[in-house]
Amino acid sequence: MTSLSIARWYLIQTKPRQESRAEDNLRRQHFECYRPVKPNVAGNGKADDALFPGYLFIRLDRQLDNWYPIRSTRGVARVVAFGSEPTPVRDELIEQLRQRLAAPSQKPPFEPGEKVQLHGGSFNELEAIFVSADGEKRSVILLNLLQREQKVRVPTRYLCSSTALPGLALACRSD
């Protein structure tokens, strides 16, 4: 009786800062690869950032594909394994990553340098400067604490534009 062979996703560790090189070289060898990248929203001309620096995914069939060329591919350090067995990654995880990265990114709620006021948390009613969004639900702000400016990460829902009147709830984020 023949066993049914199935291609699965596996994780490749790359050499430092060589994710793109490893991906290009693996694709030239006709391997299916996936390197999730998050778009550079800073607008400073830099390339997109790898979501998992130093890693990429490769789709292989344990029985049909030749794994030996992978180890000597430029940019590749190793196939991630636990013990001596390469560990497969669930297809659902790869699909979730693809969907999440394909979703349109939300514009940050404030512009860098904009004055904001905190409403909630331990810094309630303090003014700060918005620096950047830190994911979907957090922001980095510049807060003057003890005569020093400190970068602090806070939930974005705590921030309101400082130009808004205190009683005007429309200027605050509600999520």
C-alpha positions, 0 to 999 in steps of 0.5 A: 500500500502506498502512503499519500504524500503531502506537502507541508510548510516548514520554517527555515532559519536564515543567516543574519540579514539574508532572508531575501537572499535565501528566499531568492536562491530557494525559489531558483531551485523551484521551492515554494517559499513565503517570507511575510513582510510588513509594509514600511509605513514610515515613508522613509524609502526603506524596504519592507520589514520582515515580520520574522527577521531571520526566518522564512517558510518553505513548502516541502513534501517530506517524501518526494522533495530533496531536502539536501540542497536546502542546507547548502543554499546561500543565505540558509542557516538550517531547517528548524527542527525539534530533535532531529525531525523538521517540525511542520507549521500548520497551513492555517497559520500561513493562511492567517498571516497572508490574510492579515498582511493583505488587509489594508493597514489603518492610518495612524490616528495621529500625526507624528509630533502631534500633541495628544492628551491621555485619558485613562491609565496612570498618566490620566490628563497629561499631555504628550507628543505622539511618536508612532503607532505600535501595532494596531492597539498601542501607540508610542508617545513622548511624555515629560516625566521628572524633567526628562522626555521618555518614550512610553507605550500606551493603549491608543484608546487612551489618546485624544487630540489635545486640541479637542475640548475636554467634554468633546468625546468625538475627538477621542478614540472609542476602541 
